[in-house]
Amino acid sequence: MLQKLLNNKILIAQLFFLIGLLAMVRAFEHQLFYDPFLDYFKGESTLPYPQTDSLRLYLSLFLRYCLNTVISLVILYVVFKDVALVRFSAVLYGIFFVVLLVGFYGCLNYCDESCRMVLFYIRRFLIQPLFILLFLPGFYFQVQSQKK
């Protein structure tokens, strides 16, 4: 009983640490990443899109997505202790990245400012660890249904 309680404390501490890492990525986003859309979407969004350095923007999106993905995959491993599930999640993260990046590129280069909310939400999925909020309950229910 004491060992089980100790294991849960370690699991909870690991989760708090990993969630803290996700929060730090968010807290230091201005210092770590190039993203002129951070200020654009905080202000008056009827203005034209800001001028961007495309290479820096896409590299920054890639780096931030990778950081969030790695931390999210570690969270999934800590919770489920299943390497196959983490591999499957990594493939999904890769597919979602390609689809979202193509959508982001299309909205940024081929749509006018009337598509700004589409760009906002695509960018939100690229820079925020939202997929972990979908994967955790989904995989939990999957694991629970396999146990029955």
DSSP file (Angstrom, degrees, kcal/mol; ACC not computed):
  #  RESIDUE AA STRUCTURE BP1 BP2  ACC     N-H-->O    O-->H-N    N-H-->O    O-->H-N    TCO  KAPPA ALPHA  PHI   PSI    X-CA   Y-CA   Z-CA
    1    1 A M     >        0   0    0      0, 0.0     4,-2.1     0, 0.0     5,-0.2   0.000 360.0 360.0 360.0 -45.4    0.0    0.0    0.0
    2    2 A L  H  >  +     0   0    0      1,-0.2     4,-2.3     2,-0.2     5,-0.1   0.885 360.0  51.4 -64.4 -38.0    2.8    2.4    0.9
    3    3 A Q  H  > S+     0   0    0      2,-0.2     4,-2.6     1,-0.2    -1,-0.2   0.895 108.9  50.7 -65.5 -40.0    4.7    1.6   -2.3
    4    4 A K  H  > S+     0   0    0      2,-0.2     4,-2.1     1,-0.2    -2,-0.2   0.901 111.3  48.3 -64.8 -40.6    1.5    2.2   -4.4
    5    5 A L  H  X S+     0   0    0     -4,-2.1     4,-2.0     2,-0.2    -2,-0.2   0.905 111.9  49.4 -64.4 -42.3    1.1    5.6   -2.7
    6    6 A L  H  X S+     0   0    0     -4,-2.3     4,-2.2     2,-0.2    -2,-0.2   0.903 109.5  51.8 -64.3 -41.9    4.7    6.5   -3.2
    7    7 A N  H  X S+     0   0    0     -4,-2.6     4,-2.5     1,-0.2    -1,-0.2   0.898 109.7  49.8 -62.0 -40.4    4.5    5.5   -6.9
    8    8 A N  H  X S+     0   0    0     -4,-2.1     4,-2.8     2,-0.2    -1,-0.2   0.876 108.7  52.3 -67.1 -36.0    1.5    7.7   -7.4
    9    9 A K  H  X S+     0   0    0     -4,-2.0     4,-2.5     2,-0.2    -2,-0.2   0.912 110.7  47.7 -64.4 -40.9    3.3   10.6   -5.7
   10   10 A I  H  X S+     0   0    0     -4,-2.2     4,-2.6     2,-0.2    -2,-0.2   0.922 112.3  49.5 -65.1 -42.9    6.2   10.1   -8.1
   11   11 A L  H  X S+     0   0    0     -4,-2.5     4,-2.4     2,-0.2    -2,-0.2   0.923 112.5  47.3 -60.6 -45.3    3.7   10.0  -11.0
   12   12 A I  H  X S+     0   0    0     -4,-2.8     4,-2.6     2,-0.2    -2,-0.2   0.903 111.9  50.3 -65.1 -40.9    2.0   13.2   -9.9
   13   13 A A  H  X S+     0   0    0     -4,-2.5     4,-2.3     2,-0.2    -1,-0.2   0.906 110.7  49.7 -63.5 -41.0    5.3   14.9   -9.4
   14   14 A Q  H  X S+     0   0    0     -4,-2.6     4,-2.5     2,-0.2    -2,-0.2   0.917 111.6  48.6 -63.3 -42.5    6.4   13.9  -12.9
   15   15 A L  H  X S+     0   0    0     -4,-2.4     4,-2.8     2,-0.2     5,-0.2   0.916 110.9  49.7 -65.0 -43.0    3.2   15.2  -14.4
   16   16 A F  H  X S+     0   0    0     -4,-2.6     4,-2.2     2,-0.2    -1,-0.2   0.902 111.4  50.1 -62.3 -39.7    3.4   18.5  -12.5
   17   17 A F  H  X S+     0   0    0     -4,-2.3     4,-1.9     2,-0.2    -2,-0.2   0.934 113.1  45.4 -62.0 -46.5    7.0   18.9  -13.8
   18   18 A L  H  X S+     0   0    0     -4,-2.5     4,-2.0     2,-0.2    -2,-0.2   0.894 112.8  49.5 -67.3 -40.2    6.0   18.1  -17.4
   19   19 A I  H  X S+     0   0    0     -4,-2.8     4,-2.3     1,-0.2    -1,-0.2   0.874 108.9  54.7 -65.1 -35.8    3.0   20.5  -17.2
   20   20 A G  H  X S+     0   0    0     -4,-2.2     4,-2.2    -5,-0.2    -2,-0.2   0.879 105.2  52.7 -62.7 -37.9    5.4   23.1  -15.8
   21   21 A L  H  X S+     0   0    0     -4,-1.9     4,-2.1     2,-0.2    -2,-0.2   0.916 108.7  49.5 -63.0 -42.4    7.6   22.6  -18.8
   22   22 A L  H  X S+     0   0    0     -4,-2.0     4,-1.7     1,-0.2    -2,-0.2   0.907 111.1  50.1 -61.9 -40.4    4.7   23.2  -21.1
   23   23 A A  H  X S+     0   0    0     -4,-2.3     4,-2.9     1,-0.2    -1,-0.2   0.869 108.3  52.9 -65.6 -36.0    3.8   26.3  -19.1
   24   24 A M  H  X S+     0   0    0     -4,-2.2     4,-2.3     2,-0.2    -2,-0.2   0.880 105.0  54.1 -68.8 -36.7    7.4   27.5  -19.4
   25   25 A V  H  < S+     0   0    0     -4,-2.1    -1,-0.2     1,-0.2    -2,-0.2   0.919 114.5  42.6 -59.3 -41.8    7.3   27.2  -23.2
   26   26 A R  H >< S+     0   0    0     -4,-1.7     3,-1.3     1,-0.2    -2,-0.2   0.908 112.9  51.8 -70.0 -42.8    4.2   29.3  -23.1
   27   27 A A  H 3< S+     0   0    0     -4,-2.9     3,-0.3     1,-0.3    -2,-0.2   0.845 116.5  38.8 -66.0 -34.3    5.6   31.8  -20.6
   28   28 A F  T 3X S+     0   0    0     -4,-2.3     4,-2.4     1,-0.2     3,-0.3   0.040  78.3 119.1-104.5  26.1    8.8   32.4  -22.5
   29   29 A E  H <> S+     0   0    0     -3,-1.3     4,-2.0     1,-0.2    -1,-0.2   0.850  73.6  53.2 -62.7 -34.9    7.3   32.4  -26.0
   30   30 A H  H  4 S+     0   0    0     -3,-0.3    -1,-0.2    -4,-0.2     5,-0.1   0.872 115.4  40.2 -68.5 -35.2    8.4   36.0  -26.7
   31   31 A Q  H  4 S+     0   0    0     -3,-0.3    -2,-0.2     1,-0.1    -1,-0.2   0.830 122.5  39.0 -81.5 -32.6   12.0   35.2  -25.8
   32   32 A L  H  < S+     0   0    0     -4,-2.4     2,-0.3    -7,-0.2    -2,-0.2   0.796 113.5  43.5 -89.8 -30.5   12.3   31.8  -27.4
   33   33 A F     <  -     0   0    0     -4,-2.0     2,-0.7    -5,-0.3    -1,-0.1  -0.886  67.5-129.5-128.9 147.8   10.3   32.1  -30.7
   34   34 A Y        +     0   0    0     -2,-0.3    26,-0.1    22,-0.3    27,-0.1  -0.851  46.0 145.2 -90.8 115.8    9.8   34.4  -33.5
   35   35 A D    >   -     0   0    0     -2,-0.7     3,-1.6    -5,-0.1     4,-0.4  -0.664  26.4-178.3-154.8  94.3    6.1   35.0  -34.0
   36   36 A P  T 3> S+     0   0    0      0, 0.0     4,-1.2     0, 0.0     3,-0.2   0.654  82.8  71.1 -68.1 -12.4    4.8   38.4  -35.2
   37   37 A F  H 3> S+     0   0    0      1,-0.2     4,-2.3     2,-0.2     5,-0.2   0.631  79.0  76.1 -79.5 -12.5    1.3   37.0  -34.9
   38   38 A L  H <> S+     0   0    0     -3,-1.6     4,-0.7     1,-0.2    -1,-0.2   0.959 106.5  32.3 -59.2 -50.0    1.5   36.9  -31.1
   39   39 A D  H  > S+     0   0    0     -4,-0.4     4,-1.6    -3,-0.2     3,-0.2   0.834 115.0  61.2 -75.7 -32.8    0.9   40.7  -31.0
   40   40 A Y  H  < S+     0   0    0     -4,-1.2     3,-0.2     1,-0.2    -2,-0.2   0.930 107.9  42.0 -60.4 -46.8   -1.2   40.7  -34.1
   41   41 A F  H  < S+     0   0    0     -4,-2.3    -1,-0.2     1,-0.2    -2,-0.2   0.648 111.5  56.4 -80.2 -13.2   -3.9   38.5  -32.6
   42   42 A K  H  < S+     0   0    0     -4,-0.7    -1,-0.2    -3,-0.2    -2,-0.2   0.775 111.8  45.6 -81.2 -27.5   -3.8   40.3  -29.2
   43   43 A G  S  < S-     0   0    0     -4,-1.6     2,-0.6    -3,-0.2    -3,-0.1   0.080 118.5 -36.6 -95.9-154.4   -4.5   43.6  -30.8
   44   44 A E    >   -     0   0    0      1,-0.1     3,-0.9     2,-0.1    -1,-0.2  -0.599  52.4-162.3 -72.3 114.9   -7.0   44.9  -33.4
   45   45 A S  T 3  S+     0   0    0     -2,-0.6    -1,-0.1     1,-0.2    71,-0.1   0.299  74.6  81.5 -90.2  11.3   -7.3   42.0  -35.9
   46   46 A T  T 3  S+     0   0    0      2,-0.1    -1,-0.2    70,-0.0    67,-0.1   0.507  73.5  98.5 -88.6  -3.4   -8.8   44.0  -38.7
   47   47 A L  S <  S-     0   0    0     -3,-0.9     2,-0.0    -7,-0.2     0, 0.0  -0.368  88.9 -91.3 -74.4 159.7   -5.3   45.2  -39.7
   48   48 A P        -     0   0    0      0, 0.0    -1,-0.1     0, 0.0     3,-0.1  -0.322  57.5 -80.4 -66.3 158.1   -3.4   43.5  -42.5
   49   49 A Y        -     0   0    0      1,-0.1     3,-0.1    59,-0.1   -12,-0.0  -0.241  54.5-105.9 -56.5 145.1   -1.2   40.6  -41.6
   50   50 A P        -     0   0    0      0, 0.0     2,-0.2     0, 0.0    -1,-0.1  -0.344  38.4 -94.7 -70.6 156.6    2.2   41.7  -40.2
   51   51 A Q        -     0   0    0     -3,-0.1     2,-0.3   -15,-0.1     0, 0.0  -0.512  51.2-166.1 -68.3 137.4    5.3   41.4  -42.3
   52   52 A T        -     0   0    0     -2,-0.2     2,-0.9    -3,-0.1     3,-0.1  -0.921  32.3-128.9-129.9 152.9    7.1   38.2  -41.6
   53   53 A D     >  -     0   0    0     -2,-0.3     4,-2.7     1,-0.2     5,-0.2  -0.893  31.4-157.1 -92.4 102.8   10.4   36.6  -42.2
   54   54 A S  H  > S+     0   0    0     -2,-0.9     4,-2.7     1,-0.2     5,-0.3   0.872  85.3  49.3 -57.7 -45.0    9.0   33.3  -43.6
   55   55 A L  H  > S+     0   0    0      1,-0.2     4,-2.4     2,-0.2    -1,-0.2   0.939 114.6  44.7 -61.9 -47.1   12.0   31.1  -42.9
   56   56 A R  H  > S+     0   0    0      2,-0.2     4,-2.3     1,-0.2   -22,-0.3   0.898 113.6  51.8 -62.6 -40.2   12.3   32.3  -39.2
   57   57 A L  H  X S+     0   0    0     -4,-2.7     4,-2.5     2,-0.2    -2,-0.2   0.941 113.1  42.4 -63.5 -48.1    8.5   32.0  -38.8
   58   58 A Y  H  X S+     0   0    0     -4,-2.7     4,-2.3     2,-0.2    -1,-0.2   0.868 115.2  49.9 -70.7 -35.5    8.3   28.4  -40.1
   59   59 A L  H  X S+     0   0    0     -4,-2.4     4,-2.6    -5,-0.3    -1,-0.2   0.892 112.0  49.1 -66.3 -38.7   11.4   27.3  -38.2
   60   60 A S  H  X S+     0   0    0     -4,-2.3     4,-2.6    -5,-0.2     5,-0.2   0.913 111.2  48.6 -66.8 -43.0   10.0   28.8  -35.0
   61   61 A L  H  X S+     0   0    0     -4,-2.5     4,-2.6     2,-0.2     5,-0.2   0.911 112.7  49.4 -61.3 -42.0    6.7   27.1  -35.5
   62   62 A F  H  X S+     0   0    0     -4,-2.3     4,-2.6     2,-0.2    -2,-0.2   0.931 112.0  47.2 -63.2 -46.2    8.5   23.8  -36.1
   63   63 A L  H  X S+     0   0    0     -4,-2.6     4,-2.6     2,-0.2    -2,-0.2   0.924 114.5  46.2 -62.6 -45.1   10.7   24.2  -33.0
   64   64 A R  H  X S+     0   0    0     -4,-2.6     4,-2.5     2,-0.2     5,-0.2   0.914 113.0  49.2 -66.3 -41.6    7.7   25.1  -30.8
   65   65 A Y  H  X S+     0   0    0     -4,-2.6     4,-2.5    -5,-0.2    -1,-0.2   0.912 112.1  49.5 -62.9 -41.8    5.6   22.3  -32.1
   66   66 A C  H  X S+     0   0    0     -4,-2.6     4,-2.8    -5,-0.2     5,-0.2   0.917 110.5  49.5 -64.5 -43.3    8.5   19.9  -31.5
   67   67 A L  H  X S+     0   0    0     -4,-2.6     4,-2.2     1,-0.2     5,-0.2   0.950 114.6  44.3 -60.0 -49.0    9.1   21.1  -28.0
   68   68 A N  H  X S+     0   0    0     -4,-2.5     4,-2.3     1,-0.2    -1,-0.2   0.877 114.1  51.3 -63.2 -37.1    5.4   20.7  -27.1
   69   69 A T  H  X S+     0   0    0     -4,-2.5     4,-2.8    -5,-0.2     5,-0.2   0.932 109.2  48.5 -67.3 -46.1    5.2   17.4  -28.9
   70   70 A V  H  X S+     0   0    0     -4,-2.8     4,-2.1     1,-0.2    -2,-0.2   0.933 114.4  45.9 -61.3 -45.5    8.2   15.9  -27.0
   71   71 A I  H  X S+     0   0    0     -4,-2.2     4,-2.1    -5,-0.2    -1,-0.2   0.911 113.5  50.0 -63.6 -41.1    6.8   17.0  -23.7
   72   72 A S  H  X S+     0   0    0     -4,-2.3     4,-2.4    -5,-0.2    -2,-0.2   0.886 109.2  51.2 -64.7 -39.1    3.3   15.7  -24.6
   73   73 A L  H  X S+     0   0    0     -4,-2.8     4,-2.2     2,-0.2    -1,-0.2   0.876 109.0  50.8 -66.7 -36.3    4.7   12.3  -25.6
   74   74 A V  H  X S+     0   0    0     -4,-2.1     4,-2.8    -5,-0.2    -2,-0.2   0.899 108.5  52.8 -66.3 -39.0    6.6   12.1  -22.3
   75   75 A I  H  X S+     0   0    0     -4,-2.1     4,-2.4     1,-0.2     5,-0.2   0.934 109.0  49.4 -59.3 -45.6    3.3   12.9  -20.5
   76   76 A L  H  X S+     0   0    0     -4,-2.4     4,-2.7     1,-0.2     5,-0.4   0.898 112.2  48.1 -61.7 -39.6    1.6   10.1  -22.5
   77   77 A Y  H  X S+     0   0    0     -4,-2.2     4,-2.5     2,-0.2    -2,-0.2   0.922 110.9  50.4 -66.9 -42.5    4.4    7.7  -21.6
   78   78 A V  H  < S+     0   0    0     -4,-2.8    -2,-0.2     1,-0.2    -1,-0.2   0.896 117.0  41.0 -62.0 -39.7    4.3    8.6  -17.9
   79   79 A V  H  < S+     0   0    0     -4,-2.4    -2,-0.2    -5,-0.2    -1,-0.2   0.925 131.9  20.3 -75.5 -45.1    0.6    8.1  -17.7
   80   80 A F  H  < S-     0   0    0     -4,-2.7    -3,-0.2    -5,-0.2    -2,-0.2   0.678  79.5-146.6-104.5 -19.7    0.2    5.0  -19.8
   81   81 A K     <  +     0   0    0     -4,-2.5     2,-0.5    -5,-0.4    -4,-0.1   0.889  55.3 131.7  52.9  42.9    3.7    3.3  -19.8
   82   82 A D     >  -     0   0    0     -6,-0.3     4,-1.7     1,-0.1    -1,-0.2  -0.942  42.2-169.5-131.4 108.7    3.0    2.1  -23.3
   83   83 A V  H  > S+     0   0    0     -2,-0.5     4,-2.6     1,-0.2     5,-0.2   0.873  89.3  56.1 -66.7 -37.8    5.7    2.6  -25.9
   84   84 A A  H  > S+     0   0    0      1,-0.2     4,-2.4     2,-0.2    -1,-0.2   0.892 107.2  49.8 -62.4 -38.9    3.4    1.5  -28.8
   85   85 A L  H  > S+     0   0    0      2,-0.2     4,-2.3     1,-0.2    -1,-0.2   0.886 110.6  49.8 -66.2 -38.9    0.9    4.1  -27.8
   86   86 A V  H  X S+     0   0    0     -4,-1.7     4,-2.4     2,-0.2    -2,-0.2   0.902 110.7  49.7 -68.0 -40.3    3.6    6.8  -27.7
   87   87 A R  H  X S+     0   0    0     -4,-2.6     4,-2.2     2,-0.2    -2,-0.2   0.928 111.3  49.0 -62.0 -44.7    4.9    5.7  -31.2
   88   88 A F  H  X S+     0   0    0     -4,-2.4     4,-2.3     1,-0.2    -2,-0.2   0.912 111.8  49.5 -60.4 -42.8    1.3    5.9  -32.5
   89   89 A S  H  X S+     0   0    0     -4,-2.3     4,-3.0     1,-0.2    -1,-0.2   0.892 107.7  54.1 -63.6 -39.9    0.9    9.3  -31.0
   90   90 A A  H  X S+     0   0    0     -4,-2.4     4,-2.2     2,-0.2    -1,-0.2   0.897 108.5  49.2 -62.4 -40.0    4.2   10.5  -32.5
   91   91 A V  H  X S+     0   0    0     -4,-2.2     4,-2.6     2,-0.2    -1,-0.2   0.927 111.8  48.9 -64.2 -44.0    3.0    9.4  -35.9
   92   92 A L  H  X S+     0   0    0     -4,-2.3     4,-3.0     1,-0.2     5,-0.2   0.921 109.8  51.5 -61.5 -43.7   -0.3   11.3  -35.3
   93   93 A Y  H  X S+     0   0    0     -4,-3.0     4,-2.2     1,-0.2    -1,-0.2   0.905 110.6  49.6 -59.6 -40.6    1.6   14.4  -34.2
   94   94 A G  H  X S+     0   0    0     -4,-2.2     4,-2.1     2,-0.2    -2,-0.2   0.928 112.5  46.0 -63.9 -45.3    3.7   14.2  -37.4
   95   95 A I  H  X S+     0   0    0     -4,-2.6     4,-2.4     1,-0.2     5,-0.2   0.930 113.3  49.5 -62.8 -45.5    0.7   13.9  -39.6
   96   96 A F  H  X S+     0   0    0     -4,-3.0     4,-2.8     1,-0.2     5,-0.2   0.873 108.4  54.4 -62.7 -36.4   -1.1   16.7  -37.8
   97   97 A F  H  X S+     0   0    0     -4,-2.2     4,-2.8    -5,-0.2     5,-0.2   0.943 109.7  45.9 -62.8 -46.9    2.0   18.9  -38.1
   98   98 A V  H  X S+     0   0    0     -4,-2.1     4,-2.3     2,-0.2     5,-0.2   0.937 115.5  46.2 -61.8 -46.7    2.2   18.5  -41.9
   99   99 A V  H  X S+     0   0    0     -4,-2.4     4,-2.2     1,-0.2    -2,-0.2   0.928 115.9  45.4 -62.8 -45.5   -1.6   19.1  -42.4
  100  100 A L  H  X S+     0   0    0     -4,-2.8     4,-2.8    -5,-0.2    -1,-0.2   0.886 112.0  51.2 -67.0 -38.5   -1.6   22.2  -40.1
  101  101 A L  H  X S+     0   0    0     -4,-2.8     4,-2.7    -5,-0.2    -1,-0.2   0.900 110.2  49.0 -67.5 -39.1    1.5   23.6  -41.6
  102  102 A V  H  X S+     0   0    0     -4,-2.3     4,-2.5    -5,-0.2    -1,-0.2   0.924 113.5  47.6 -63.6 -43.1    0.1   23.3  -45.1
  103  103 A G  H  X S+     0   0    0     -4,-2.2     4,-2.6     2,-0.2     5,-0.2   0.901 112.1  49.6 -63.1 -41.2   -3.1   24.9  -43.9
  104  104 A F  H  X S+     0   0    0     -4,-2.8     4,-2.5     2,-0.2     5,-0.2   0.935 112.2  47.5 -62.7 -46.9   -1.2   27.7  -42.2
  105  105 A Y  H  X S+     0   0    0     -4,-2.7     4,-2.4     1,-0.2     5,-0.3   0.915 113.1  49.1 -60.1 -44.4    0.9   28.3  -45.4
  106  106 A G  H  X S+     0   0    0     -4,-2.5     4,-2.5     1,-0.2     5,-0.5   0.921 113.6  44.9 -63.5 -45.0   -2.3   28.4  -47.5
  107  107 A C  H  X S+     0   0    0     -4,-2.6     4,-0.8     1,-0.2    -1,-0.2   0.892 115.9  47.2 -66.2 -38.7   -4.1   30.8  -45.3
  108  108 A L  H  < S+     0   0    0     -4,-2.5    -2,-0.2    -5,-0.2    -1,-0.2   0.882 125.1  27.3 -71.0 -38.5   -1.2   33.1  -44.9
  109  109 A N  H  < S+     0   0    0     -4,-2.4    -2,-0.2    -5,-0.2    -3,-0.2   0.715 130.0  31.2-101.0 -22.8   -0.2   33.2  -48.6
  110  110 A Y  H  < S+     0   0    0     -4,-2.5     2,-0.3    -5,-0.3    -3,-0.2   0.488 107.0  66.0-119.4  -4.1   -3.5   32.6  -50.5
  111  111 A C  S  < S-     0   0    0     -4,-0.8     2,-0.1    -5,-0.5     0, 0.0  -0.853  71.7-131.5-115.2 154.3   -6.2   34.1  -48.3
  112  112 A D    >   -     0   0    0     -2,-0.3     3,-1.8     1,-0.1    -2,-0.1  -0.173  47.4 -75.8 -89.3-168.4   -6.8   37.6  -47.4
  113  113 A E  G >  S+     0   0    0      1,-0.3     3,-1.5     2,-0.2     4,-0.2   0.598 119.5  79.7 -69.1  -9.5   -7.5   39.0  -43.9
  114  114 A S  G 3  S+     0   0    0      1,-0.3     3,-0.4     2,-0.1    -1,-0.3   0.723  91.1  54.3 -68.9 -18.2  -11.1   37.6  -44.0
  115  115 A C  G <> S+     0   0    0     -3,-1.8     4,-2.4     1,-0.2     3,-0.4   0.134  73.3 116.4 -95.9  18.4   -9.6   34.2  -43.2
  116  116 A R  H <> S+     0   0    0     -3,-1.5     4,-2.4     1,-0.2    -1,-0.2   0.823  72.3  52.4 -62.1 -32.1   -7.8   35.6  -40.1
  117  117 A M  H  > S+     0   0    0     -3,-0.4     4,-2.2     2,-0.2    -1,-0.2   0.860 108.6  50.4 -73.2 -33.0   -9.8   33.4  -37.7
  118  118 A V  H  > S+     0   0    0     -3,-0.4     4,-2.4     2,-0.2     5,-0.2   0.934 112.9  46.7 -64.9 -45.0   -9.0   30.3  -39.6
  119  119 A L  H  X S+     0   0    0     -4,-2.4     4,-2.6     1,-0.2     5,-0.2   0.901 110.2  54.8 -61.3 -40.9   -5.3   31.3  -39.5
  120  120 A F  H  X S+     0   0    0     -4,-2.4     4,-2.0    -5,-0.2    -2,-0.2   0.927 111.8  42.1 -59.1 -46.9   -5.7   32.0  -35.8
  121  121 A Y  H  X S+     0   0    0     -4,-2.2     4,-1.9     2,-0.2    -1,-0.2   0.868 113.8  50.7 -74.1 -35.8   -7.0   28.6  -35.0
  122  122 A I  H  X S+     0   0    0     -4,-2.4     4,-1.4     2,-0.2    -2,-0.2   0.942 113.4  46.7 -63.3 -45.3   -4.5   26.7  -37.2
  123  123 A R  H  X S+     0   0    0     -4,-2.6     4,-2.4    -5,-0.2     5,-0.3   0.873 107.4  58.0 -62.8 -37.2   -1.7   28.6  -35.6
  124  124 A R  H  X S+     0   0    0     -4,-2.0     4,-2.0     1,-0.2     6,-0.2   0.909 106.4  47.8 -60.7 -42.6   -3.2   27.9  -32.2
  125  125 A F  H  < S+     0   0    0     -4,-1.9     5,-0.2     1,-0.2    -1,-0.2   0.803 113.1  50.5 -68.8 -27.6   -3.0   24.1  -32.8
  126  126 A L  H  < S+     0   0    0     -4,-1.4    -2,-0.2    -5,-0.2    -1,-0.2   0.865 120.0  31.8 -76.0 -36.4    0.6   24.6  -34.0
  127  127 A I  H  < S+     0   0    0     -4,-2.4    -2,-0.2    -5,-0.1    -3,-0.2   0.650 111.9  63.3-101.1 -15.0    1.9   26.6  -31.0
  128  128 A Q  S  < S-     0   0    0     -4,-2.0     2,-2.0    -5,-0.3     3,-0.4  -0.843  82.8-120.9-110.7 147.6   -0.2   25.2  -28.2
  129  129 A P        +     0   0    0      0, 0.0     4,-0.5     0, 0.0     3,-0.4  -0.351  61.0 139.5 -81.6  60.3   -0.2   21.6  -26.9
  130  130 A L    >>  +     0   0    0     -2,-2.0     3,-0.8    -5,-0.2     4,-0.7   0.778  56.5  68.2 -76.3 -27.0   -3.9   21.1  -27.6
  131  131 A F  H >> S+     0   0    0     -3,-0.4     4,-3.0     1,-0.3     3,-0.6   0.814  90.8  62.4 -66.3 -27.8   -3.6   17.5  -28.9
  132  132 A I  H 3> S+     0   0    0     -3,-0.4     4,-2.2     1,-0.2    -1,-0.3   0.848  98.1  57.8 -65.1 -31.1   -2.6   16.2  -25.5
  133  133 A L  H <4 S+     0   0    0     -3,-0.8    -1,-0.2    -4,-0.5    -2,-0.2   0.761 113.7  39.0 -68.5 -24.3   -6.0   17.4  -24.2
  134  134 A L  H <X S+     0   0    0     -4,-0.7     4,-1.5    -3,-0.6    -2,-0.2   0.833 116.3  49.6 -88.9 -39.4   -7.5   15.1  -26.9
  135  135 A F  H  X S+     0   0    0     -4,-3.0     4,-3.2     2,-0.2     5,-0.4   0.894 102.4  59.3 -71.8 -41.0   -5.2   12.2  -26.6
  136  136 A L  H  X S+     0   0    0     -4,-2.2     4,-2.1     1,-0.2    -1,-0.2   0.953 113.4  35.1 -58.0 -54.8   -5.2   11.7  -22.8
  137  137 A P  H  > S+     0   0    0      0, 0.0     4,-2.4     0, 0.0     5,-0.2   0.895 118.6  53.3 -68.3 -34.9   -9.0   11.1  -22.5
  138  138 A G  H  X S+     0   0    0     -4,-1.5     4,-1.8     1,-0.2    -2,-0.2   0.938 113.7  40.7 -63.2 -46.9   -9.1    9.2  -25.8
  139  139 A F  H  X S+     0   0    0     -4,-3.2     4,-2.8     2,-0.2     5,-0.2   0.841 111.9  57.7 -70.7 -32.6   -6.3    6.8  -24.9
  140  140 A Y  H  X S+     0   0    0     -4,-2.1     4,-2.6    -5,-0.4    -2,-0.2   0.952 109.6  43.5 -61.1 -48.6   -7.7    6.4  -21.4
  141  141 A F  H  X S+     0   0    0     -4,-2.4     4,-2.2     2,-0.2    -1,-0.2   0.854 113.0  53.3 -66.0 -33.7  -11.0    5.3  -22.6
  142  142 A Q  H  X S+     0   0    0     -4,-1.8     4,-1.5    -5,-0.2    -2,-0.2   0.929 111.5  45.0 -64.0 -46.0   -9.3    3.0  -25.2
  143  143 A V  H  X S+     0   0    0     -4,-2.8     4,-1.2     1,-0.2    -2,-0.2   0.904 113.5  50.3 -65.2 -41.2   -7.2    1.4  -22.5
  144  144 A Q  H  X S+     0   0    0     -4,-2.6     4,-0.8     1,-0.2    -1,-0.2   0.880 109.4  50.8 -66.3 -37.8  -10.2    1.0  -20.2
  145  145 A S  H  < S+     0   0    0     -4,-2.2    -1,-0.2     1,-0.2    -2,-0.2   0.805 107.9  53.4 -70.8 -27.5  -12.3   -0.6  -22.9
  146  146 A Q  H  < S+     0   0    0     -4,-1.5    -1,-0.2     1,-0.2    -2,-0.2   0.765 103.1  58.1 -75.9 -25.3   -9.5   -3.1  -23.7
  147  147 A K  H  <        0   0    0     -4,-1.2    -1,-0.2     1,-0.2    -2,-0.2   0.758 360.0 360.0 -74.7 -24.0   -9.4   -4.1  -20.0
  148  148 A K     <        0   0    0     -4,-0.8    -1,-0.2    -3,-0.2    -2,-0.1   0.478 360.0 360.0 -79.5 360.0  -13.0   -5.2  -20.0
